[in-house]
């Protein structure tokens, strides 16, 4: 396994192209199971999580063919298995996304407990609720076993706005008989991408982008040619990196409307950017000063389901706040273990008070010094990269597998911007 060696203190400068949205690519790969016709997916990021999902797809009988960089043709004319291999399920939480389409196509799914980031309790109950409402039966043994043919549409209220549960429900409902109304559905841009792909395959879905989806089941879905949108989490990470290192950055191929919640949160730290068409410009001259609430009160940056501030950017904004003049409260409301990485920042010299598993008070600016670091999950791993590139001296980051699960060719891309980063065994 590689580790990263980083020498900090060098502002990044230049232009970079946004990768495709990881969180859209994974459910869209699973959705290809829903048809026996070829599906072409474009703008798929070349990351570890995608490779694991493609490996699962192949194990089920799917044929995978590369059509060039970031483009794949998928075809599941014949499904040879409805069981997710345990060695893949344990690597990636998104393995659960095969439950809905496999159930709809074959009437049976065997899913070992899914793995992925260790960022707190991530319940699966909402998946069970949605699929049982559609007519499935669930057994819990060493694996989760879903069974049921002839799924029927239902009026479903999700007990939480879970992204993956919404995606599973929509995929299963697309081939279920009758109408499904899904209330309290997640509406993130990657959920919207999946819904648009399903519509391109012949599904009938109304309310895309809202928290109420109406799906009218069809007998058969066809193949399609679909391009995934830009990864706004990656774009937010690059914006944070540019601001923290006081560099200038142009990010091409973005969708600025997906960044409106992030723009509000970064704005509280005195960070702004401009956009022209699909290119974002982060200028080197930033205020980097906390904008207090009315009355001089300490402001709060907190995450929430879309269109709130994305939880995946909480780690990023925490690191950036260490380089900003003033005090801010970071409130991670959705995952109880995501903030535990801040002890590494404190070891680098950051002034942070971890109030509890969900809240941290950050006072800056502080001079960070190089350190030996560990990547606990995808986004906190990228936060460690930003901290190391901001710090004085050299840092080492271990367990970079977690970073490479979500960021495409990150070492070469950051090096092209002037970052002093190398990967070594």
C-alpha positions as CSV (number, residue, x, y, z in Angstrom):
1,X,0.0,0.0,0.0
2,X,1.3,3.5,-0.9
3,X,1.8,6.4,1.4
4,X,2.1,10.1,0.5
5,X,5.1,12.3,1.2
6,X,4.2,15.9,1.1
7,X,6.3,19.1,1.6
8,X,4.0,21.9,2.6
9,X,4.1,25.7,2.2
10,X,3.7,25.9,-1.6
11,X,0.6,27.6,-3.0
12,X,-1.1,25.7,-5.7
13,X,-1.6,27.5,-9.0
14,X,-3.1,26.5,-12.4
15,X,-6.1,24.8,-13.9
16,X,-7.6,21.4,-13.2
17,X,-10.6,19.5,-14.7
18,X,-13.3,18.2,-12.3
19,X,-13.8,14.5,-12.3
20,X,-17.1,12.7,-12.6
21,X,-19.2,12.4,-9.5
22,X,-18.2,9.2,-7.6
23,X,-21.5,9.1,-5.8
24,X,-23.4,9.2,-9.1
25,X,-21.1,6.7,-10.9
26,X,-21.7,3.9,-8.3
27,X,-25.5,3.8,-8.4
28,X,-25.4,4.2,-12.2
29,X,-23.2,1.1,-12.5
30,X,-25.7,-0.8,-10.4
31,X,-28.6,0.5,-12.5
32,X,-27.2,-1.2,-15.6
33,X,-28.4,-4.5,-14.0
34,X,-31.9,-3.3,-14.7
35,X,-31.7,-4.0,-18.5
36,X,-30.4,-6.7,-20.8
37,X,-29.3,-4.1,-23.3
38,X,-26.0,-2.3,-23.4
39,X,-25.5,0.8,-21.2
40,X,-22.7,3.3,-22.0
41,X,-21.6,5.4,-19.0
42,X,-19.3,8.5,-19.6
43,X,-17.3,10.7,-17.3
44,X,-16.8,7.8,-14.8
45,X,-13.9,8.6,-12.4
46,X,-10.9,6.2,-12.4
47,X,-11.0,5.5,-8.7
48,X,-10.8,2.5,-6.5
49,X,-14.6,2.5,-5.6
50,X,-15.5,2.4,-9.2
51,X,-13.2,-0.5,-9.9
52,X,-14.8,-2.5,-7.0
53,X,-18.3,-1.8,-8.2
54,X,-17.3,-3.0,-11.7
55,X,-15.8,-6.1,-10.2
56,X,-19.1,-6.8,-8.4
57,X,-21.0,-6.2,-11.7
58,X,-18.7,-8.7,-13.5
59,X,-19.3,-11.3,-10.7
60,X,-23.0,-11.1,-11.3
61,X,-22.6,-11.9,-15.0
62,X,-22.2,-8.4,-16.4
63,X,-19.8,-7.7,-19.3
64,X,-17.6,-4.7,-18.9
65,X,-15.8,-3.0,-21.8
66,X,-13.6,0.1,-21.7
67,X,-14.4,2.5,-24.6
68,X,-11.6,4.9,-23.6
69,X,-10.7,7.1,-20.7
70,X,-13.6,7.4,-18.2
71,X,-16.1,5.6,-20.5
72,X,-17.5,2.1,-20.1
73,X,-20.0,-0.1,-21.9
74,X,-21.9,-2.4,-19.5
75,X,-24.1,-5.3,-20.6
76,X,-26.0,-7.8,-18.4
77,X,-27.8,-9.9,-21.0
78,X,-27.6,-12.8,-18.6
79,X,-27.3,-12.6,-14.8
80,X,-25.5,-15.7,-13.4
81,X,-25.6,-14.8,-9.7
82,X,-27.7,-12.8,-7.3
83,X,-25.1,-13.0,-4.5
84,X,-22.6,-10.1,-3.9
85,X,-19.2,-11.6,-3.2
86,X,-18.2,-11.0,0.4
87,X,-14.7,-9.9,-0.6
88,X,-16.2,-6.9,-2.5
89,X,-19.0,-6.1,-0.2
90,X,-16.6,-5.6,2.7
91,X,-14.6,-3.1,0.7
92,X,-17.4,-0.7,-0.3
93,X,-20.7,0.4,1.3
94,X,-22.1,1.1,-2.2
95,X,-22.3,-2.7,-2.7
96,X,-25.8,-2.4,-1.2
97,X,-26.9,-0.5,-4.3
98,X,-27.1,-3.8,-6.2
99,X,-30.0,-4.8,-3.9
100,X,-32.8,-2.8,-5.6
101,X,-31.9,-3.7,-9.2
102,X,-31.1,-7.3,-8.6
103,X,-34.3,-7.8,-6.7
104,X,-36.3,-6.1,-9.5
105,X,-34.5,-8.2,-12.2
106,X,-34.2,-11.6,-10.5
107,X,-36.4,-11.6,-7.4
108,X,-33.5,-12.4,-5.0
109,X,-30.4,-10.8,-3.5
110,X,-27.8,-12.1,-1.0
111,X,-25.8,-9.2,0.4
112,X,-23.0,-9.6,3.0
113,X,-22.7,-6.6,5.4
114,X,-21.3,-3.7,3.3
115,X,-18.1,-2.0,4.3
116,X,-16.7,1.5,3.4
117,X,-15.8,4.5,5.5
118,X,-15.7,4.3,9.2
119,X,-17.5,7.5,10.1
120,X,-20.1,6.4,12.6
121,X,-23.2,4.4,12.6
122,X,-24.7,4.1,9.1
123,X,-28.0,2.3,9.4
124,X,-29.5,0.0,6.8
125,X,-33.0,0.1,8.2
126,X,-34.2,2.5,5.6
127,X,-33.2,0.2,2.8
128,X,-35.2,-2.6,4.4
129,X,-38.2,-0.3,4.9
130,X,-38.3,0.8,1.3
131,X,-37.8,-2.7,-0.3
132,X,-40.3,-4.4,2.0
133,X,-42.9,-1.7,1.2
134,X,-42.4,-2.7,-2.5
135,X,-43.2,-6.3,-1.6
136,X,-39.8,-7.8,-0.8
137,X,-39.1,-10.1,2.2
138,X,-35.9,-9.7,4.2
139,X,-34.0,-12.3,6.2
140,X,-31.0,-11.5,8.3
141,X,-28.5,-14.3,8.8
142,X,-24.8,-14.1,8.0
143,X,-25.9,-11.9,5.1
144,X,-29.0,-9.9,4.2
145,X,-31.3,-12.0,2.0
146,X,-33.9,-10.1,-0.1
147,X,-36.5,-12.1,-2.0
148,X,-39.7,-11.3,-3.8
149,X,-41.0,-11.4,-7.4
150,X,-43.7,-9.2,-8.8
151,X,-42.8,-6.1,-6.8
152,X,-45.7,-3.6,-6.5
153,X,-45.7,0.2,-6.3
154,X,-46.4,1.7,-2.9
155,X,-46.7,5.0,-1.0
156,X,-43.4,5.0,1.0
157,X,-42.3,7.5,3.6
158,X,-38.6,7.0,4.3
159,X,-37.7,7.4,7.9
160,X,-34.5,9.4,6.9
161,X,-33.5,11.0,3.7
162,X,-30.9,8.3,3.0
163,X,-29.1,8.7,-0.4
164,X,-28.5,5.1,-1.0
165,X,-31.9,3.9,0.3
166,X,-33.6,6.4,-2.0
167,X,-31.5,5.1,-4.9
168,X,-32.3,1.5,-4.1
169,X,-36.0,2.3,-3.9
170,X,-36.1,4.2,-7.1
171,X,-34.3,1.4,-9.0
172,X,-36.6,-1.3,-7.7
173,X,-39.7,0.8,-8.2
174,X,-38.7,1.5,-11.9
175,X,-39.7,-2.1,-12.7
176,X,-42.4,-2.6,-10.1
177,X,-46.0,-2.7,-11.1
178,X,-48.1,0.4,-10.6
179,X,-47.1,3.7,-9.0
180,X,-44.6,4.4,-6.2
181,X,-44.6,7.7,-4.3
182,X,-41.4,8.1,-2.4
183,X,-41.6,10.8,0.3
184,X,-38.6,12.2,2.3
185,X,-36.4,11.1,-0.6
186,X,-32.9,12.3,-0.8
187,X,-32.4,14.8,-3.6
188,X,-28.6,15.3,-3.9
189,X,-27.2,15.9,-7.4
190,X,-26.0,12.3,-7.6
191,X,-29.5,11.1,-6.9
192,X,-30.8,13.4,-9.6
193,X,-28.2,11.9,-12.0
194,X,-29.4,8.4,-11.3
195,X,-33.0,9.4,-11.9
196,X,-32.1,11.0,-15.2
197,X,-30.2,7.9,-16.3
198,X,-33.2,5.8,-15.5
199,X,-35.5,8.1,-17.5
200,X,-33.0,7.8,-20.4
201,X,-33.6,4.0,-20.0
202,X,-37.4,4.5,-20.3
203,X,-38.4,4.9,-16.6
204,X,-41.1,7.3,-15.6
205,X,-40.0,9.5,-12.7
206,X,-41.4,12.8,-11.7
207,X,-40.2,15.2,-9.0
208,X,-36.5,14.9,-9.7
209,X,-34.6,17.3,-7.5
210,X,-37.3,17.3,-4.8
211,X,-37.9,15.2,-1.8
212,X,-41.1,13.6,-3.3
213,X,-40.5,11.3,-6.2
214,X,-43.3,9.6,-8.2
215,X,-42.2,6.5,-10.1
216,X,-44.5,4.7,-12.5
217,X,-43.2,1.2,-13.1
218,X,-42.6,-0.1,-16.6
219,X,-42.3,-3.7,-17.8
220,X,-38.8,-3.3,-19.4
221,X,-36.0,-0.8,-19.4
222,X,-33.7,-0.3,-22.4
223,X,-30.1,0.6,-22.8
224,X,-28.8,4.2,-22.8
225,X,-25.8,6.5,-23.3
226,X,-25.4,8.7,-20.2
227,X,-22.8,11.1,-18.9
228,X,-22.3,11.5,-15.2
229,X,-22.1,15.1,-13.8
230,X,-19.1,16.7,-12.1
231,X,-18.1,15.7,-8.6
232,X,-19.0,18.8,-6.5
233,X,-17.3,17.2,-3.4
234,X,-14.0,17.1,-5.3
235,X,-14.6,20.6,-6.5
236,X,-15.2,21.8,-3.0
237,X,-12.1,20.0,-1.8
238,X,-10.0,21.8,-4.5
239,X,-11.5,25.2,-3.5
240,X,-10.6,24.5,0.1
241,X,-7.0,23.5,-1.0
242,X,-6.6,26.7,-3.0
243,X,-7.8,28.9,-0.2
244,X,-5.8,27.2,2.5
245,X,-2.5,27.4,0.5
246,X,-3.3,30.9,-0.7
247,X,-3.1,29.8,-4.3
248,X,-5.1,30.6,-7.5
249,X,-7.0,27.9,-9.2
250,X,-9.3,27.4,-12.2
251,X,-11.6,24.4,-12.0
252,X,-13.0,23.4,-15.3
253,X,-16.1,21.2,-16.1
254,X,-18.0,22.1,-13.0
255,X,-21.7,22.7,-12.4
256,X,-21.8,25.9,-10.3
257,X,-25.4,25.4,-9.2
258,X,-24.3,22.3,-7.3
259,X,-21.9,24.4,-5.2
260,X,-24.4,26.9,-3.8
261,X,-24.6,25.3,-0.3
262,X,-20.8,25.2,-0.2
263,X,-20.5,28.8,-1.4
264,X,-22.6,29.9,1.6
265,X,-20.4,27.9,4.1
266,X,-17.1,28.9,2.6
267,X,-18.3,32.5,2.6
268,X,-18.5,32.4,6.3
269,X,-14.7,31.9,6.2
270,X,-14.2,34.8,3.9
271,X,-13.6,32.6,0.9
272,X,-15.2,33.5,-2.5
273,X,-15.0,32.3,-6.1
274,X,-16.3,33.3,-9.4
275,X,-17.6,31.3,-12.3
276,X,-17.9,31.8,-16.0
277,X,-19.8,29.1,-17.7
278,X,-18.7,25.8,-16.3
279,X,-15.3,27.1,-15.0
280,X,-14.8,28.2,-11.4
281,X,-12.0,30.7,-10.6
282,X,-10.7,30.7,-7.0
283,X,-8.5,33.9,-6.7
284,X,-5.4,34.0,-4.7
285,X,-6.5,37.1,-2.8
286,X,-9.0,35.9,-0.2
287,X,-10.1,37.7,2.9
288,X,-9.6,34.5,5.0
289,X,-11.5,36.1,7.9
290,X,-14.5,34.7,9.7
291,X,-17.7,36.7,9.0
292,X,-19.4,36.8,12.3
293,X,-23.2,36.5,12.7
294,X,-25.2,39.6,13.6
295,X,-24.1,41.1,16.9
296,X,-20.6,39.7,16.6
297,X,-21.7,36.1,17.4
298,X,-19.5,33.2,16.5
299,X,-20.9,31.7,13.2
300,X,-21.7,28.0,12.7
301,X,-21.1,25.8,9.7
302,X,-23.3,22.7,9.9
303,X,-24.2,20.0,7.5
304,X,-27.6,18.7,6.4
305,X,-29.2,16.6,3.7
306,X,-29.4,18.4,0.3
307,X,-29.7,21.3,-0.3
308,X,-27.8,21.8,3.0
309,X,-24.1,21.9,3.3
310,X,-22.8,18.5,2.2
311,X,-21.4,16.4,5.1
312,X,-18.6,15.1,2.9
313,X,-17.1,18.7,2.9
314,X,-17.2,19.0,6.7
315,X,-13.7,17.6,7.1
316,X,-12.4,19.9,4.3
317,X,-13.9,23.1,5.8
318,X,-12.5,22.2,9.2
319,X,-8.9,22.2,7.9
320,X,-9.5,25.4,6.0
321,X,-10.8,27.1,9.1
322,X,-7.5,26.6,10.8
323,X,-6.0,29.1,8.3
324,X,-8.7,31.7,8.7
325,X,-8.7,34.6,11.2
326,X,-11.4,34.2,13.8
327,X,-13.5,31.5,15.5
328,X,-16.1,29.2,14.0
329,X,-18.2,26.3,15.2
330,X,-18.2,23.2,12.9
331,X,-21.2,21.1,13.6
332,X,-21.3,17.6,12.0
333,X,-24.8,16.5,12.6
334,X,-25.1,13.4,10.5
335,X,-22.1,11.1,11.4
336,X,-20.9,10.7,14.9
337,X,-17.3,9.6,14.2
338,X,-16.4,12.0,11.3
339,X,-14.8,14.7,13.6
340,X,-12.4,12.4,15.3
341,X,-9.7,13.2,12.8
342,X,-9.2,16.6,14.3
343,X,-6.7,15.2,16.9
344,X,-4.2,14.9,14.0
345,X,-4.8,18.6,13.2
346,X,-4.3,19.5,16.9
347,X,-1.0,17.6,16.8
348,X,0.0,19.7,13.8
349,X,-0.6,22.9,15.9
350,X,-4.2,23.7,15.1
351,X,-6.3,25.4,17.8
352,X,-9.4,23.2,18.0
353,X,-11.7,22.3,20.8
354,X,-13.5,19.0,20.1
355,X,-16.7,19.6,22.2
356,X,-18.2,16.2,21.5
357,X,-18.3,13.7,18.6
358,X,-20.3,16.2,16.5
359,X,-18.9,19.7,17.3
360,X,-15.6,21.4,17.1
361,X,-14.6,25.0,17.7
362,X,-11.8,26.2,15.4
363,X,-9.8,29.3,16.1
364,X,-7.3,30.6,13.5
365,X,-5.1,31.3,11.8
366,X,-2.5,28.8,13.1
367,X,0.8,27.7,11.7
368,X,0.6,24.0,11.0
369,X,3.8,21.8,11.1
370,X,4.4,18.7,9.1
371,X,3.5,15.4,10.8
372,X,2.8,11.7,10.3
373,X,-0.8,11.3,9.5
374,X,-3.4,8.6,8.8
375,X,-6.3,8.7,6.4
376,X,-9.4,7.5,8.2
377,X,-11.9,7.9,5.4
378,X,-12.1,9.4,1.9
379,X,-12.9,13.1,2.8
380,X,-10.9,13.2,6.0
381,X,-8.0,11.7,4.0
382,X,-8.2,14.6,1.6
383,X,-8.4,17.0,4.5
384,X,-5.1,15.5,5.7
385,X,-3.6,16.2,2.3
386,X,-4.8,19.9,2.5
387,X,-3.3,20.2,6.0
388,X,0.0,18.7,4.9
389,X,0.2,21.0,1.8
390,X,-0.5,24.0,4.1
391,X,1.9,23.0,6.8
392,X,5.5,24.0,7.2
393,X,7.9,21.1,6.7
394,X,7.3,17.5,5.5
395,X,4.4,15.2,6.3
396,X,3.7,11.5,5.7
397,X,0.1,10.2,5.1
398,X,-0.6,6.5,5.5
399,X,-3.6,4.5,4.5
400,X,-4.0,6.5,1.3
401,X,-6.1,3.7,-0.2
402,X,-9.0,5.6,1.5
403,X,-8.1,8.8,-0.4
404,X,-7.8,7.0,-3.7
405,X,-11.2,5.5,-3.3
406,X,-12.7,8.9,-4.1
407,X,-10.1,11.1,-5.8
408,X,-8.9,10.3,-9.3
409,X,-5.1,10.3,-10.0
410,X,-4.8,12.8,-7.1
411,X,-1.0,12.8,-6.8
412,X,-0.3,13.6,-10.5
413,X,-3.1,16.2,-10.6
414,X,-1.9,18.1,-7.5
415,X,1.7,17.9,-8.7
416,X,0.6,19.6,-11.9
417,X,-0.6,22.5,-9.8
418,X,2.8,22.9,-8.1
419,X,2.1,20.7,-5.1
420,X,5.1,18.9,-3.6
421,X,3.5,15.4,-3.2
422,X,4.8,12.0,-4.2
423,X,3.4,8.5,-3.6
424,X,5.9,5.8,-2.4
425,X,5.4,2.2,-1.4
